[in-house]
Amino acid sequence: MSLAARLEAELEQFKQDGVYKRLNCLEGPQAARSKMQGRGEVVILSSNNYLGLCNEPEVVAAGKRALDDYGAGTGSVRFICGTFTIHRELEQALARFVGCESSLTYVSCWNANEGLVPTLLGEQDIVISDQLNHASIIDSIRLAKAITKCQTAVYRHSDMADLEDKLRAAKDARLKLVFTDGVFSMEGDIAKLPDIVALARQYDAVVAVDDSHATGVLGRTGRGTAEHYSMVGQVDIITSTLGKALGGAAGGFTAGPAALADYLTQRSRPQLFSNALPPTVAASALAAVRHVQQHPERVARLQEHARYFRERLVALGFKPLPGETPIVPVILGATAKAIKMSELLLDEGVFVTGFGYPVVPQGHARIRCQLSAGHTRDDLEFALSAFKRVGTKLGLI
Ligand SMILES: Cc1ncc(COP(=O)(O)O)c(C=O)c1O
């Protein structure tokens, strides 16, 4: 069978299994409401545009200026052909924002994660990972294991007794790296950072937190999981994305002690063998960081929307997973049910994606709602009345 024929057969099977993903095309910017091809205006409840900065005039204008100032890109890898001053400015601002001494940007947080574990660990070291960590952390660990023969362990999701068992068993390792998401993207729950840091101190381990869903989202001023727990400055390493709350274009970074960014510049392979963040994206992200620092009320609005939406869903009779973040999952069970609900909501003008196996475990398919500071109360009311109609039609409430 030719490659093309094999791929076509597998794609057909995805369709029959109800797991085929169709891309919805937007005809305008990412925002609380946007125009979807063939659908007209929809309320978007399915984006990581947490602060509504994707189309914020200051953020867009900064990107345009950088295109004029620096052109389209570096044309090569930073250490070979030079970096731009805007990269350095962004990295200093990011480090300060998340409470670390240094940071280094990558073209995605996927790359930041992938560039971290294989670079820091060797054969005598171990990485201990939460069971529900993001795919980029999992792949980073797989890569590290294959390249460096480091040891690996996985602890049950947010189970501190299990983490302690794994740390105790790893007492002879040189470096013990505990890696966790700050906010878990499918559940919307927050890592137990105070316990994780306390255990790490007790067992002489280093803590890395992927704050992709927490940067700009958690804490009074959006500085992330550490600020949520009043622990800014106490996390050893933070990775995060620029592709969600901070402008939403693309890019990621790793932040940590002063030597970390320098070390990653020397050794991390996505840094050594791949181009820098485009200057337009770097400038937009820098403008986004400054915007958040000047407008903490955006973070407060996001948190208030999340609380209100969750409360109203419960009042309607839905059972969203409890939590404090703007990720509000409603568990429906079968994948087909989640996809059906998503389709019916789109018919009502609400865009929210259903997630099924293999993204979440079998039988735990869900609709994952995500709030944005860009939403108005009217947007939320519009979405809630659609949920009421669809939930009634499907016999869920
Ligand atoms: C926890 C987490 N880490 C990393 C990433 C990857 O981010 P990026 O889009 O910057 O590669 C995501 C994106 O979904 C994420 O949720």
The ligand as a MOL file (V3000), in Angstrom:
LIG
                    3D

  0  0  0     0  0            999 V3000
M  V30 BEGIN CTAB
M  V30 COUNTS 16 16 0 0 0
M  V30 BEGIN ATOM
M  V30 1 C 1.0910 23.2500 29.6720 0
M  V30 2 C 1.5260 23.5560 28.2750 0
M  V30 3 N 2.8280 23.5520 27.9700 0
M  V30 4 C 3.2770 23.8380 26.7310 0
M  V30 5 C 2.3930 24.1400 25.7120 0
M  V30 6 C 2.9320 24.4300 24.3510 0
M  V30 7 O 2.9650 25.8000 24.1480 0
M  V30 8 P 3.3860 26.4000 22.7300 0
M  V30 9 O 2.1320 26.5710 21.9400 0
M  V30 10 O 4.0660 27.6700 23.0610 0
M  V30 11 O 4.3220 25.3940 22.1160 0
M  V30 12 C 1.0280 24.1680 25.9600 0
M  V30 13 C 0.0810 24.4840 24.8680 0
M  V30 14 O -0.9450 23.9150 24.6940 0
M  V30 15 C 0.5770 23.8640 27.2740 0
M  V30 16 O -0.7370 23.8620 27.5650 0
M  V30 END ATOM
M  V30 BEGIN BOND
M  V30 1 1 1 2
M  V30 2 1 2 3
M  V30 3 2 2 15
M  V30 4 2 3 4
M  V30 5 1 4 5
M  V30 6 1 5 6
M  V30 7 2 5 12
M  V30 8 1 6 7
M  V30 9 1 7 8
M  V30 10 2 8 9
M  V30 11 1 8 10
M  V30 12 1 8 11
M  V30 13 1 12 13
M  V30 14 1 12 15
M  V30 15 2 13 14
M  V30 16 1 15 16
M  V30 END BOND
M  V30 END CTAB
M  END
